[in-house]
Amino acid sequence: MDDSASSRPDSQAHGRALRRQVPRSAHAVLDLGPDRADPLVRLHADDADRVRELLPLRYSRMAASPFAFLRGSAGPMAADLARTPSTGLRAQLCGDAHLANFGLFASPERRLVFDLNDFDETAPGPWEWDVKRLAASVEVAARNNDFPGRRRRAIVRSTVARYREAMREFARMTTLDVWYAHIDTAGLAADLDSRIRRSGKREVDRFLSKARRRDNLGALARFAHTDDTGTHIVGDPPLVVPVGDLVDDDIGIEQRLTDLLADYAESLAPDRRVLLDAYRPVDFARKVVGIGSVGTRCWMILLLGRGDPTDPLFLQVKEAGPAVLEEHAGSAPVDHHGRRVVEGQRLMQAVSDVLLGWMQARGLDGRVRDYYVRQLRDMKGSLDLDRVRPEGLLAYAELCAWTLARAHARSGDRIAIAAYLGSGTAFDNAVAEFATAYADQTERDHSALVHEVSLGGPGDSDVPRDPLAPVATRGGGARRAPARPARRSAV
């Protein structure tokens, strides 16, 4: 992706020359044309290989608001982005760089760090696509919170400007300095300290404190129970379903889990295998996660150190299929999609989960699929975007933009990208205009889904709807969410 043979002057000259081929103002264009594929048809095309009884959960979550729809429609947006202007400069992309896919997690040194935290769609592609998806998500989130138009526009412009300014900062750094750059909680607190009101700082403190409690012991209290028969995952259908409730055969749970983890262990470095070997798997369950991922196969595995319920480890095993970008930007360089996710994550994150790995496994339907594995809860936390105030959204969006620029700078030609962006605001204004247009389109697409759900589809079944995401009412395609939060956060 990054032409490491190019000198700094050559990269700068190339970036500036691209302004004539693809003017920065051209990024305002959203011309989807009459032949645009119906986004609902694209979404339903994914349903064939999903767990059928979970499809109502997927669409009820997406129907909850335009922002929820945007989160769940990475595939349709990738097709739309493929129609927009591109410089041809490539980097490793997140592929789903909306606001809710950034957040906190623990570094190997047990410090809380802020970074991208979802890589299901990661693949090489045009760097502009990630920026435009982030900008569109900011606009949609601001509408969801009823921010006035002028304020929304200013927040989106500032978000894109922060990406541009950060990329110019990274272009001046040495390669090693770029790779070492990260934001931990000390840096996060310092960045927010002068930007939000006192009540907002209290909200940030609660946010950080909550993330620190989301560890393996917290997961044990949340998801498991210990009695005379041992420690087991507690069912909460349809969100958590123990494997014993899904299958009935003579294979013991522990043997099944041991076989399942053997392939995964091979993807880990030797020292991480020693860590994994210190734990014994005791139970696993199917777990519903996210919005766009609902219906794909995701499992949680409970392991105990020396059989001790006070020494738990929860792993998440998540199905990995082709990235939505690959249809439009070319195939990923590896043919194992679990490995694609892991290697993309390691390339884009400053630090990654020590137990991040990949595997293949035969599912309950007999098909072999690719998966990636990570810790289920490793001090993970994200901002409640339904309750954020304008100054809080501005600070958070700029933080996400810096993080995205850092991720792109690690794999793309940061000097050429920075030279293309320049010091002016042409790109900022253009992408802000694009974000407004795409938010309008998202509301129309969301309204179509709400209408479809109101008629009894898609994924219609007798399975209970998701209690965490009420179905939107008819006419929910308006800019406001179907239900307003009881109160707004001070952040």
N, C-alpha and C positions, 0 to 999 in steps of 0.2 A: 504493500500500500504506500508506504513512505519511500520515496526514491532517495535512499541514503547515499547514493553516489553523487547526487547533485550538491554543488557548493551552495553556501548561503546566498551569494549574489545571484546565482542561477535560479534558485527557488524564489527569491524576491522578484526577479524579472519575470519569471513565469506567472507568478500570482498577479502581478500588475497587468500583464498582457491579457490575462483572462477577463479583466474588466471590459475589454473591448469586445470580446466574443460573447460574454454573458454579463451584460450590465447589471450592477447590483440592484438597480431599480426593477429589473425583470423578475425578481423573486416575489414581487407583489402579486404576480399573475396566478390566478386559479381558474383555469379554463378547462373544466372537466368534459365538456362536449356532450352531444346527444347520445353518443355511444358508450357513455359511462356504464359499467356493469352495476346492476342493482346491488347495493351493499348488503341487503338482507339475503339475497341469493348467494352472495359470497359467504356470508356467515353460515347459512344452512348447508353449504357444501362441506363445511367442516364437521357437520353433525354425524355423518355416516360412521366415522371411526371414534365417536365419543360414547361414553356410557349413557345409554338412552334415558334411563330414569333420572339422570341429573340435568337433562336439557332444560326442564322448566326452571331450575335454579339459575342456570346461565342467563336465560332471557329475562327472568324477573329481576335479576341484579342489573342487567343492562338497561332495562326499562325504567329504573328508578329515577334517572335524571339524564340530561344530555352529557354531563361529565362522566357518569357511569357508562353510557353508551360509547363515548370516546375511548375510555379505558379498555373496553371489550372489543373494539373494532380496529385493532392494529392491522389486520389483513386488508380491509377495505381502504384504510388510509394509505397503506404502502402502495396500493394500486393507483390511488389518486396522486401521491407524491411522484410516482414514476412519470407522470404527465407534466411535471413542473420543470423549470430550467435548472440545469446543474452545470457546475464548473468542470466536472470530470475528476476533481480531486477526491480521493477516497480515504476512508479511515475505517477502523473497526467500529461499527455502530451498535448501539443498544437495540435499535429497531422498535423500541416501545418506550421512548423517552418522555413520557408524560410526568406531571408533577408527583403523582402518587408512587412512582417507581424510583424515588429517591428517599433516603432515610438513614437512620442510625443502625449500626451493628457493632459488635465487639471485634477489635483487632486481635491477633494472636497474643499481644501483650496485655489483653483485657482492658484496653482503652476504648471508649466509645468514639467511633469515627463516623463521618457523614460521607455518603457516596451513593452512586447508583446501586440498586439492589435487586434488579430483575433483568435477566438476560435470556429469557426463553427465545427471543427473536434476534439475538445478536448474530451479526454477519458483516462482512465488508460491504461498504456501499458509499454513496455520496454523503458527505458530512452534513450537507444542508438539510437532509431529510430528518435527522434527529433534531436539529434546531427548530425546524418548522413544526414538528410534532410537539415539542416542548412549548413553543410559543402559542400554538392553538390550544393546548391544555390550560395555559394560564388564562387566556381569554375566556374559555368555557367555564373554568373554575370561578373567575370573577363575576361572570353573569349568574352563575349558580348562587352566588352570595349577594346578588342584587346591587353590585357596585355600579355607579353611573358610568356612562360611555366614555367620557373624557378621562376618568380615573383608570378605567380598564386599559384604555389605549396607552396611557403613560406607563402603567405597570408592564405591559407587554414590551413596549419600546425599551424600557430600562432593562428588562430581562435579556433581550437580544443584544443590547449594548454591552451588558456585562459579559456575555459570551465573547463578543468581539474584542473587548478590552483585555479579557483574560487570555485569549489566544495570542494577542500581541505581546502580553507579558511572557507567555510560555515561549514565544518565538525568540525572545531575547535570552532565555535561560539556556544553560547547558543541558544536554540530554539527560544526564544523571539527576540534575535538579528537578527536571520535569517528572521523572519517575518517582522521586522521593516526595513530591508535593502532595499534601493531603490536608484535610480539615478534621481535627479532633474536637472534643467537647470544649476544651479551653479556647481554641480558635473560634468555635461556633459562638460561645458565650461572649467573647470579645467583639465579634462582628455584630452581634445583635444588641449589645449593651447600649450603644448610643443611638439605636434606630427605633426602638419600640418603647412604649410607655411602661411605667413601673408595674402596672397590673399585668402587662404582657410578659415582663421578665419573670413574674411568678408563674405564669403559664408555661414558659420555657423550662423553668426549674422542675415543674411537675412532669413535663414531657420527658426530660432527661431521666428523672427519677423512675418513671414508669418503664422506660426502656431498660434501665439497669435491673429491674425486677423480672424482666422477661427472659429468664435464663432456664436452664434445664430443671432446676428445682421448682421454679414457677410453673413450668410445663407439666411436671409431675402432679402438682396440686390441681392443675386445671384439667388434665386429661386422664389421669389414672387413679386406681384405688388398690390398696393393699389389704388382703385378708388372709385367712388360714391357708388358702390355696395359692397364694403368691401375689405378685403385683401385675395388674392387668389394665389395659386401656378400657375406659368406660365409653360405651356407645352413646352417641347423641345424633341419631339419624334425622335427616339424611346427611348431616355435616360430617359426622364421624361414625363409621360403621366398622366394628372389629371384624377381622377376617373370618372368625368363627361363625359370624352371622351371614357370611357370603358364600362359604363353601362348607361341605361336610364330607371329609374323606379320612383315610387312615394315616395320612402323613402328619406327624407331630409338628406343632407350631415351631418349636426350637430348631428342629432339623430343617424345616422349610426356610426359616430365617437364615440359618447358617449357610445353606446352599445359595440363598439369594444374595448374601453379602460377600461371597467368595470372589465373584467377578469384580465387584466394586473395590475390594481391597487391592486388587492388582493395579488399579488406577492411581493409588496413593503412593507417595514417597515412602521409603522404608521406615523412617521414624514415625510417620503417621499410621503405618500398619501396626507398629508396636502399640501405639495409643489405642487403636481400634480393638486389638487383641485383648486389651485389658477389660473389655466389656463383653457381656454375654447377652445375646438377644433373647427376649422373653415374650414379646407380643407385637403385633402390628395391626393396623387398621387402615381403611380407605378414608381419606380426608378431602373435603372440598376446600379449595383455596382460590382466592382472587375473584376475578370477574371473567376475563377472557379465557382463563384456564379451566373454568368449571366444565366438567364432562370429560376432560382428559384424565388419565390415570395418575393419581397422586396418593402416596401411602405415607404413613408415619410409623416408624419403628421405635419401640422402646427397648433400650438395652440397660443393663445394670452392671456396675463394677463389683465383681466378687459376689454377685447376687444380692447386693445391699441396696434396698430401696431408697437409701439416703444418698446414693451415688448414681443418679440416673443420667442417661444420654438419650436424647430424642433425635432421630434422623428423619429427614424428609426425602422420599424417593419420588421424583416427579418425571412423568413422561416427557420426552423431548422429540418432537417431530420436526419436519423441515421449517426453517424460519420463513416468515411471511415475506422477507426481503428477497429471498433467493429467486423467486419467480421473476423479479424485476431487475435485480442487480447482479445476478449470476450466483452459481452454487458456492457454498462455503467450501473451504479447502480441505475439510475432513468429511468422511462419509458416515461417521457415527455422530448422531445429533446430540447425544449426551456430552460427548467430548467437545463438540462445537460450542455448547453452552459454557462448559467449564473453561475452555481455553479463551473464549471471548471475554468471560468474566475476569479471568486473571489478567488479561491484556488491558482491560478498561479500568479496573479497580486499583486503588493504591495498595490496599491489602485485602486478602480474601480469607474466607473460612478455611481453617486448617484441615477440615475433613471434606472439603469439596472434591468430588470425584464423579466417575461415571460407570455405567454398567449396562448390560442387556439382561432381560428377563422374560420368561414366558408368562403371559397373563392368564387370567382365569378363563379366557376364551381360546387359549392355546396359541395365540400369536406371540412371536418374539418382538419386543419393542426396545428402543433405546430409552435410557433414563439418565438423569443426573441426580447426585446425592449431596445434601448439605445438612447442617444442623437445622432442626426445626425452629428453635428459638435460641438465638445467640445475642441477646440484648437488642433485638430488632425493634425499631420504633419509627413511626412516620407521623407527620402532622395531620390533624383532623381538618381537611380542607373544606368541610361543610360549615365550619364555625370560625374561620379565620377573618380577621379585619384587614382592611386595605394595606396598612403599613406592614402587617405581618406577612401578607401574601407577597408584597414587594420584596421584603427581605429574604423570604424563603425562595422565591423564584430566582432571584439573583444568585443565591447560594447554589441552586440547582444548575444555573447557567455556567457558573465558574467550574463546577464539578464536571459538567459535560464537556466543556472546553479542555479541561485537563485530561479527560478520558480520550478525546480525539487527538490531542497533542502527542499522546504516547505512541500512536500507531500511524497517524497521518503526517503529511508534510506540513507541520505547523507553521513553518516560515512562509510557504506559498499561500496557505490559507490566510495567515495574518496580513500578508501583502495584498491579497485580494480584498480583504475586508476594509483595510485602511483605517484612517483616524476619523473619518467623517461619519455621518449618520445615515447615509443612503441605504445601507443594508438593514439597519435597525427599522427604519420607516417602512421599507418594503415588506419585511417579514411581519411587521405589526399589521399591515394592510392584509397580507395573506391570512393571518390569524383571525382577523375579523370575518373574512369571507368564509374561512373553513368552519368557524364557529356557527355561522348561519347555516352552512350545509349540514353540520352535525345535528343541529336542532331539527332540521327537516328529516334527516335520517332517523333520529330518535323518535320523532312523532310518528313516522311510518311503523316503527317497531311497536310503539305503544298501541297503535291501532290494530296491528296484527295480534298482539297479545290479548287485546280486549275481545277479539273474535274467537279466541280459544286456541290459538297456536302462537308460536311454534313449540315443538316439543311437548304438546299437550299429553298429559297422562294423569294418573290418579296419585302420583307422588306429591306430598305436601310441598307447597311453595316455600321458598327460603325465608325463614323468620327474620333474617337480618336485612332483607331487601324487599320491602313491600312493592307490589306491582304499581306502576304509575297509572294515574287515571287517564281517561281519554282526553286528548288535547294537551297532553304533557309535553308536547314539543315546544312549548313556549320557553322563554329564556329562564324562567324560574323553575326550581326543583319542585316536584309534586308536593313535598311537605317541607315546610321551613323548620330549621332547628329551633329548639326551645329558647336557646340563648346563644350569643356569639362569643367566641373566645376573645380574650384580650390581645392575643398575638396578632 
